[in-house]
Structures are given as structure tokens and as C-alpha cells.
Amino acid sequence: MNRIFIVGNITGNIHFNAVNRDGRDRPFLRLLLMSSRPRIVKGLRVIMWDDMATMYFPYLTKGSELGVIGHIVTRDYEDKIITEVEAKHLILLRNINWNGAGETNGRAALLKPRANNVFVVGTVGDDIHFEWRTKEGEGNHQYAYMRLLLTNTGGEETVKDLRVVTIGNLAQLAYPYLRPGSEIAVDGHIQTRDRSTSQKVVEVITEHMVFLDNIDWDAGAAAQKRMQDD
């Protein structure tokens, strides 16, 4: 699958303009990203189009740290082939110009596209659970299920032992990289449900996850190799 997850800092100029594409002028944002983990990446071109470009441009500045989720594209440019990441989702982490869209808008305006969204950066606790579950019907299809507890004690908003659930390919991909003390960013939505004990559980269902610090890169790479060899 042509999908990329990367965390990095903006370097160089941030370019924002209207570009004629598909017969119409479309907002276009391009920036250069540098990442140092798990391997050094310099000058990676990241692009955004349309509403996403317009929404994020005022908040970004040189040095902003981002989590970028998207896919790789190639195109012809001035008689050469260039490679860039077309972002489908952006997570703003540090050094963000929250007043970039105006004093009255700020952070709340950007992070309120859906009422049930949640974004949290935190540290994984000791309880990391992974299993394969069977979905009844459709041939009793199996899917990966991961549950962990996340704690964020930074700033004024303290969250302790937040239950985070990840399902499917992302759970299978992420689990080998995580260990107690791993720092991650999670973007998803809140749900409540009743367990078999009739106890109500509040949990975050992960849509995207970005690795930040204290990640077990060796274990993750070994797991990826095993999957490719199978």
C-alpha cells in the first residue's frame, strides 16, 4: 500500500498559492520536512490541496513539528521527475502559530471539524494488550485488536490512563513498535460502550497514530520482515 507516516520539522520556505489544476485554480501548499527518526530524512516535499491547504497554512511556520499521514506521488516538473508526499491528514505537534488565523479563531477553530474528534499526545502505560478477534458473519473474519492506556501529564490538561483502542491493519502494524514508555500521538474519536460486566467504558478509537519517542524500532522492523517473509 502506498501510505506514509512521518514526523518532522518544517525547514525552508512555506509556499502557498493558487495553482491551475483540472481546469480551475486550486489552493496549493508546499513545505519541506526534515525528520531524524528512525532515519534521517531531509528536504522531503509535502503538499496539500484545496480546503486542507487553506486551513493549515496560517498555523505553520519554519520549525513547526508535524505528523504527516498521506501517500507518495511523482510528477513531471521542469523536465524532471519529483517525488512528494500528498498529505491526507496533518497532526500539529509543536511550535505551531496558533494565532495565525486571527486572535479570535486560534486552536479551537482548527481542531473542531467534527464534534466527536479527539487528539492526544501521551505515554503508553504498562498495560498493552494485543489479540486476534473473530468478527461473526462474513466467514468469521479475523481482525487485529490492540488496547493500551495512555497518559499525558504535560501542560494544564492532564489525562491519566486513557483507554485507546486500535483495530485492523493499524493495530497489527503498530503493536510491535510499542512498549511501556513509548510516546505517541493519537487522532480518533470517543465512544462509550457497556462491557459484559455492565460497566460503562469510555475509549478512544484510533484513526491515525504517529510514533514520537522511545519507540522499539528494531522490534517493529523485525515484525515487518516476518510479515514480508510469510
C-alpha positions as CSV (number, residue, x, y, z in Angstrom):
1,M,0.0,0.0,0.0
2,N,1.3,3.5,-0.9
3,R,0.9,5.1,2.5
4,I,3.4,7.1,4.5
5,F,3.5,8.1,8.2
6,I,6.3,10.6,9.2
7,V,7.0,13.1,12.0
8,G,9.3,16.0,11.2
9,N,10.0,19.7,11.3
10,I,9.4,22.3,8.6
11,T,12.6,23.7,7.1
12,G,12.9,26.4,4.5
13,N,10.1,28.4,2.9
14,I,6.4,27.5,3.1
15,H,4.8,28.1,-0.3
16,F,1.1,28.9,-0.6
17,N,-0.6,29.8,-3.9
18,A,-3.4,29.1,-6.3
19,V,-2.4,26.6,-9.0
20,N,-4.4,25.8,-12.1
21,R,-5.2,22.1,-12.0
22,D,-8.0,20.2,-13.6
23,G,-9.0,23.4,-15.4
24,R,-9.5,25.5,-12.3
25,D,-7.5,27.4,-9.7
26,R,-7.0,25.4,-6.6
27,P,-5.3,26.4,-3.3
28,F,-1.9,24.7,-3.0
29,L,0.5,24.4,-0.1
30,R,4.0,23.0,-0.3
31,L,6.6,22.7,2.5
32,L,9.9,20.9,3.2
33,L,10.1,18.5,6.1
34,M,13.1,17.1,7.9
35,S,12.9,14.0,10.1
36,S,15.5,12.4,12.3
37,R,13.8,9.3,13.5
38,P,14.1,6.4,12.9
39,R,16.3,7.5,10.0
40,I,17.4,11.0,8.8
41,V,15.2,12.4,6.0
42,K,16.0,15.9,4.6
43,G,14.1,18.1,2.3
44,L,11.0,15.9,1.9
45,R,8.4,17.8,-0.1
46,V,4.9,17.7,1.5
47,I,2.0,19.1,-0.4
48,M,-1.7,19.8,0.3
49,W,-4.6,20.9,-1.9
50,D,-7.9,22.8,-1.6
51,D,-9.5,23.3,1.9
52,M,-6.7,21.4,3.7
53,A,-4.1,23.8,2.2
54,T,-6.1,26.9,3.1
55,M,-6.9,25.7,6.6
56,Y,-3.4,24.7,7.7
57,F,-1.3,27.4,6.0
58,P,-1.8,30.2,8.7
59,Y,-0.7,27.9,11.5
60,L,2.5,26.7,10.0
61,T,5.9,28.3,10.4
62,K,9.6,27.3,10.0
63,G,10.4,24.8,12.8
64,S,6.8,23.6,13.3
65,E,6.7,19.9,14.2
66,L,4.1,17.9,12.3
67,G,2.8,14.4,12.0
68,V,2.0,13.8,8.3
69,I,-0.2,11.0,7.0
70,G,-0.5,10.6,3.3
71,H,0.8,8.9,0.2
72,I,3.8,9.3,-2.2
73,V,3.2,10.8,-5.6
74,T,5.5,11.6,-8.5
75,R,5.1,14.2,-11.3
76,D,6.9,15.9,-14.1
77,Y,8.3,19.3,-13.2
78,E,10.7,21.3,-15.4
79,D,11.9,18.3,-17.4
80,K,12.5,16.1,-14.3
81,I,10.6,13.8,-12.0
82,I,9.9,15.0,-8.5
83,T,8.7,12.9,-5.6
84,E,6.5,14.4,-2.9
85,V,4.1,13.3,-0.1
86,E,0.5,14.4,-0.7
87,A,-0.9,14.9,2.9
88,K,-4.3,13.5,3.7
89,H,-4.1,14.2,7.4
90,L,-1.9,16.6,9.4
91,I,-1.3,16.4,13.2
92,L,0.1,19.7,14.6
93,L,2.5,18.8,17.4
94,R,4.9,21.7,18.5
95,N,5.9,25.2,17.6
96,I,2.6,26.0,16.0
97,N,1.4,29.5,15.3
98,W,-2.0,29.1,16.9
99,N,-2.9,32.7,16.4
100,G,-2.1,32.6,12.7
101,A,-5.7,32.6,11.7
102,G,-6.5,35.6,14.0
103,E,-6.8,36.1,17.7
104,T,-10.5,35.1,17.7
105,N,-10.0,31.8,15.9
106,G,-6.9,30.1,17.2
107,R,-6.6,26.5,18.2
108,A,-10.3,25.7,18.9
109,A,-11.3,26.7,15.3
110,L,-8.8,24.4,13.7
111,L,-9.5,21.4,15.9
112,K,-13.3,21.5,15.6
113,P,-14.1,19.9,12.3
114,R,-16.2,17.1,13.9
115,A,-17.8,17.2,17.3
116,N,-16.6,13.8,18.4
117,N,-12.9,14.2,17.5
118,V,-10.1,13.7,20.0
119,F,-6.3,14.3,19.6
120,V,-3.9,13.5,22.4
121,V,-0.2,13.1,22.8
122,G,0.8,10.8,25.6
123,T,3.0,8.0,27.1
124,V,2.0,4.3,26.8
125,G,1.5,2.6,30.2
126,D,2.4,-0.9,31.3
127,D,-0.8,-2.5,30.0
128,I,-0.5,-3.1,26.3
129,H,-2.9,-5.8,25.0
130,F,-3.0,-7.3,21.5
131,E,-5.1,-10.2,20.2
132,W,-6.8,-11.5,17.1
133,R,-10.6,-11.4,17.3
134,T,-13.2,-13.0,15.2
135,K,-16.0,-11.0,13.6
136,E,-19.1,-13.1,13.3
137,G,-20.6,-13.4,9.8
138,E,-18.8,-12.9,6.5
139,G,-16.9,-16.1,7.0
140,N,-15.9,-15.4,10.6
141,H,-13.3,-12.8,9.5
142,Q,-10.4,-12.2,11.9
143,Y,-9.1,-8.8,12.8
144,A,-6.3,-7.4,14.9
145,Y,-7.3,-5.7,18.1
146,M,-4.9,-3.6,20.4
147,R,-5.8,-1.8,23.6
148,L,-3.5,0.4,25.6
149,L,-3.6,3.0,28.3
150,L,-2.2,6.5,27.5
151,T,-1.2,9.2,30.0
152,N,-0.4,12.8,29.3
153,T,0.7,14.9,32.2
154,G,2.0,17.9,30.2
155,G,0.5,21.4,30.5
156,E,-2.8,22.2,32.2
157,E,-4.8,19.3,30.5
158,T,-3.8,16.1,32.4
159,V,-5.1,12.8,31.1
160,K,-4.3,9.6,33.0
161,D,-4.9,6.0,31.8
162,L,-7.0,7.0,28.8
163,R,-8.1,3.8,27.1
164,V,-7.1,3.7,23.5
165,V,-8.3,1.0,21.1
166,T,-6.8,0.3,17.7
167,I,-8.3,-2.1,15.2
168,G,-7.3,-3.8,12.0
169,N,-4.2,-3.2,9.9
170,L,-3.0,-0.2,12.0
171,A,-3.2,-2.4,15.2
172,Q,-1.1,-5.1,13.6
173,L,1.4,-2.6,12.2
174,A,1.8,-0.5,15.4
175,Y,1.9,-3.2,18.1
176,P,5.5,-4.4,17.6
177,Y,6.8,-0.9,17.8
178,L,5.2,0.0,21.2
179,R,6.4,-0.6,24.7
180,P,5.8,0.9,28.1
181,G,7.1,4.5,28.0
182,S,6.6,4.9,24.2
183,E,5.3,8.4,23.3
184,I,2.7,8.5,20.6
185,A,0.1,10.9,19.1
186,V,-3.3,9.5,18.6
187,D,-6.1,11.0,16.5
188,G,-9.5,9.5,16.6
189,H,-13.0,9.6,18.1
190,I,-14.6,8.9,21.5
191,Q,-17.0,6.1,22.0
192,T,-18.8,4.7,25.1
193,R,-20.0,1.1,25.4
194,D,-21.2,-1.4,28.0
195,R,-18.9,-4.3,28.9
196,S,-20.2,-7.7,29.8
197,T,-19.8,-6.6,33.4
198,S,-22.4,-3.9,32.8
199,Q,-19.7,-1.3,33.4
200,K,-19.6,1.6,31.0
201,V,-16.2,2.1,29.3
202,V,-15.1,5.3,27.6
203,E,-12.4,4.8,25.0
204,V,-10.7,6.5,22.0
205,I,-11.0,4.6,18.7
206,T,-7.8,5.3,16.8
207,E,-8.0,6.6,13.3
208,H,-4.3,7.6,13.0
209,M,-1.3,7.1,15.2
210,V,2.1,8.8,15.0
211,F,5.3,7.5,16.8
212,L,7.2,10.2,18.6
213,D,9.7,8.9,21.1
214,N,11.0,5.8,22.9
215,I,9.8,3.5,20.0
216,D,11.1,0.0,19.7
217,W,12.3,0.4,16.1
218,D,14.2,-2.9,16.0
219,A,11.3,-5.0,17.1
220,G,9.0,-3.2,14.6
221,A,11.4,-3.8,11.8
222,A,11.8,-7.5,12.7
223,A,8.0,-7.9,12.7
224,Q,7.7,-6.2,9.3
225,K,10.3,-8.6,7.9
226,R,8.5,-11.6,9.3
227,M,5.2,-10.4,7.6
228,Q,7.0,-10.0,4.3
229,D,8.6,-13.4,4.5
230,D,5.3,-15.2,5.3
